[in-house]
C-alpha cells in the first residue's frame, strides 16, 4: 500500500478542509433553529455535530465563522442562551438544503424554506414540526476556537438537552428505530448519503 503523507501547515485552510470533509464521513446533519433579539427565527444545517456526553445530555455544534465574523446561529444562541437541534431525515432534506442560503439577519430561513415553526416546551426558541426528532437545548458553553486572535475560526456550541421531542413512529421501547427515522448524512461537496446497510458486530467483554 502506497501512502501520501501531508503536513497541514504546508497547504491552505481550504485544502485541509477538503481532506477533512472527504475523510470524516458520513457526518450527521443538525438542523439548528435560533431566535434573534428581533424575534426572527433563524435556521441552518451543520454537519460539524456530535454527542459530548449523556450525563447530562450534551451535544456539540461547531459553527464556522466567515472572516472572523460570527454567523447568526452562534450569535443568536449566545444572546438567547438556547437553541433547538433537529435530526435531518429524508422527508425534509430538500427544505433543509434551502436554509443554507445566506440571508440577512432580519429574514427567516425557516419561512423561506416553507418549514413549520412549533413552540418549544422549556425554552423560548421554536423548533420545526417537520422533524421527527428535535432537542431543546440550553447553551452550556460557547468556546471560540481556531484562526488567530484577530480572526477566530469557529464557535463551538455545547448544548444541554432539556427536552426531547420524538415522533412515535421512530420510538421503540426507549430506542430510536434508524430504518424508520431515515436519517441523512453529509459527505463532501454537494453529496449526501442515506442510511444504507446495517450490520452488527458483538463487542468484546
Phi and psi in degrees as a GROMACS rama.xvg file:
@    title "Ramachandran Plot"
@    xaxis  label "Phi"
@    yaxis  label "Psi"
@TYPE xy
-95.3438  131.64  UNK-2
-117.8  135.324  UNK-3
-97.8228  123.359  UNK-4
-105.329  129.212  UNK-5
-127.761  127.812  UNK-6
-88.6485  117.014  UNK-7
-59.9843  -22.5529  UNK-8
-74.7296  -11.1317  UNK-9
-93.0382  0.0349326  UNK-10
-136.967  173.387  UNK-11
-75.4344  163.463  UNK-12
-58.0089  -39.905  UNK-13
-61.0741  -42.0804  UNK-14
-67.5714  -38.1453  UNK-15
-65.2504  -39.703  UNK-16
-57.5242  -45.3169  UNK-17
-63.1009  -38.564  UNK-18
-68.3643  -40.5165  UNK-19
-65.7733  -50.807  UNK-20
-74.3543  -20.1727  UNK-21
-84.4667  -21.1754  UNK-22
-96.5328  -41.7906  UNK-23
-90.0741  82.2877  UNK-24
-137.503  153.482  UNK-25
-76.9278  156.242  UNK-26
-115.705  130.026  UNK-27
-62.9131  150.736  UNK-28
-109.75  118.321  UNK-29
-92.844  127.008  UNK-30
-97.7652  117.763  UNK-31
-111.898  128.478  UNK-32
-108.233  140.738  UNK-33
-136.671  162.665  UNK-34
-120.121  125.34  UNK-35
-78.176  166.853  UNK-36
-70.669  -7.58483  UNK-37
-95.5203  1.30637  UNK-38
85.071  14.0998  UNK-39
-87.4993  129.491  UNK-40
-85.8513  109.899  UNK-41
-92.728  145.521  UNK-42
-143.24  137.666  UNK-43
-157.352  148.474  UNK-44
-91.346  145.515  UNK-45
-140.839  129.546  UNK-46
-105.773  0.68898  UNK-47
-90.1785  76.7438  UNK-48
-146.99  134.876  UNK-49
-167.546  179.545  UNK-50
-82.7298  142.68  UNK-51
-102.218  -52.787  UNK-52
-160.892  161.756  UNK-53
-100.992  -4.12683  UNK-54
-134.442  89.3611  UNK-55
-77.5318  169.983  UNK-56
-67.497  109.48  UNK-57
-120.075  138.67  UNK-58
-128.227  156.566  UNK-59
-121.028  143.176  UNK-60
-136.956  125.355  UNK-61
-99.0532  115.471  UNK-62
-103.758  105.959  UNK-63
-67.8768  137.673  UNK-64
-85.6775  162.584  UNK-65
-115.993  112.726  UNK-66
53.1362  39.5634  UNK-67
82.9889  -3.34899  UNK-68
-95.1248  131.058  UNK-69
-63.3586  143.649  UNK-70
-79.4847  162.73  UNK-71
-54.8269  -40.596  UNK-72
-58.6908  -49.1383  UNK-73
-66.3237  -46.2248  UNK-74
-61.221  -45.5085  UNK-75
-65.0724  -43.0473  UNK-76
-61.9021  -39.4037  UNK-77
-68.5338  -44.885  UNK-78
-68.2883  -40.5004  UNK-79
-88.1945  -21.6975  UNK-80
73.0074  20.3812  UNK-81
-160.963  158.293  UNK-82
-163.144  167.439  UNK-83
-120.761  132.154  UNK-84
-109.519  128.155  UNK-85
-114.345  142.245  UNK-86
-85.2501  123.193  UNK-87
-74.5633  136.7  UNK-88
-138.036  174.12  UNK-89
-59.5335  -28.5295  UNK-90
-68.4119  -24.0984  UNK-91
-139.521  24.9623  UNK-92
-67.2859  -30.8331  UNK-93
-63.6759  -41.2992  UNK-94
-68.4779  -38.0419  UNK-95
-59.971  -42.6394  UNK-96
-60.9171  -35.9083  UNK-97
-63.649  -30.6951  UNK-98
-73.4585  -8.50318  UNK-99
-75.0979  -5.74507  UNK-100
-64.1716  144.997  UNK-101
-82.1228  112.211  UNK-102
-118.58  153.524  UNK-103
-65.8061  158.47  UNK-104
-59.3802  -21.7881  UNK-105
-89.7522  7.92668  UNK-106
-119.579  143.9  UNK-107
-98.828  120.934  UNK-108
-66.0452  -30.9343  UNK-109
-61.2295  -46.9502  UNK-110
-70.4066  -37.3205  UNK-111
-56.2338  -41.6215  UNK-112
-84.5391  -2.74297  UNK-113
74.5863  23.8562  UNK-114
-82.6263  159.742  UNK-115
-107.261  109.859  UNK-116
-64.3112  143.375  UNK-117
-138.468  138.156  UNK-118
-66.0274  144.821  UNK-119
-87.2265  162.724  UNK-120
-87.2803  -37.6705  UNK-121
-118.713  -7.21035  UNK-122
-132.508  166.115  UNK-123
-81.1741  -17.3774  UNK-124
-79.0213  124.132  UNK-125
-71.8033  156.63  UNK-126
-105.501  -161.47  UNK-127
-124.064  143.432  UNK-128
-73.3973  -23.297  UNK-129
-68.1987  -26.6794  UNK-130
-73.4913  136.978  UNK-131
-86.5342  -13.9466  UNK-132
-136.134  126.593  UNK-133
-138.516  149.376  UNK-134
-128.929  118.956  UNK-135
-77.3851  129.941  UNK-136
-127.833  139.798  UNK-137
-96.7472  141.415  UNK-138
-73.1328  113.537  UNK-139
-83.4958  -45.9552  UNK-140
-148.937  150.921  UNK-141
-127.424  121.435  UNK-142
-118.204  107.753  UNK-143
-70.4404  134.631  UNK-144
-140.587  161.167  UNK-145
72.1856  -175.005  UNK-146
62.4299  -138.581  UNK-147
-128.157  173.116  UNK-148
-59.7099  -34.7491  UNK-149
-81.1532  -25.3093  UNK-150
-146.56  87.8464  UNK-151
-68.699  155.877  UNK-152
-96.4218  -31.3418  UNK-153
-156.412  159.096  UNK-154
-115.869  115.181  UNK-155
-89.5327  109.766  UNK-156
-93.0048  126.84  UNK-157
-109.596  116.637  UNK-158
-109.391  137.831  UNK-159
-97.1793  119.595  UNK-160
-72.3179  122.325  UNK-161
-110.317  -9.08931  UNK-162
-161.255  129.232  UNK-163
-97.9055  136.503  UNK-164
-119.623  117.199  UNK-165
-129.783  125.879  UNK-166
-63.7378  137.622  UNK-167
-57.8844  -27.5259  UNK-168
-66.1694  -22.9647  UNK-169
-108.61  0.115719  UNK-170
-102.948  121.636  UNK-171
-134.027  102.589  UNK-172
52.495  45.1064  UNK-173
88.4437  -3.05432  UNK-174
-116.461  161.939  UNK-175
-99.9479  130.99  UNK-176
-85.2476  106.005  UNK-177
-65.7338  -32.7177  UNK-178
-70.9113  -30.4172  UNK-179
-79.6402  -34.4972  UNK-180
-65.3391  -38.7174  UNK-181
54.421  57.0863  UNK-182
-67.6095  155.018  UNK-183
-116.199  138.484  UNK-184
-120.592  159.733  UNK-185
-97.5857  139.226  UNK-186
-111.212  -140.579  UNK-187
-103.884  164.55  UNK-188
60.0479  -131.376  UNK-189
-97.8558  14.5581  UNK-190
-92.9344  139.287  UNK-191
-124.339  168.88  UNK-192
-136.819  147.44  UNK-193
-88.7267  179.47  UNK-194
-62.0206  -43.4779  UNK-195
75.253  -162.572  UNK-196
-71.0983  148.431  UNK-197
-118.002  132.665  UNK-198
-134.859  159.083  UNK-199
-119.802  135.917  UNK-200
-128.869  125.533  UNK-201
-69.2181  132.151  UNK-202
-78.2248  143.264  UNK-203
-69.7587  151.258  UNK-204
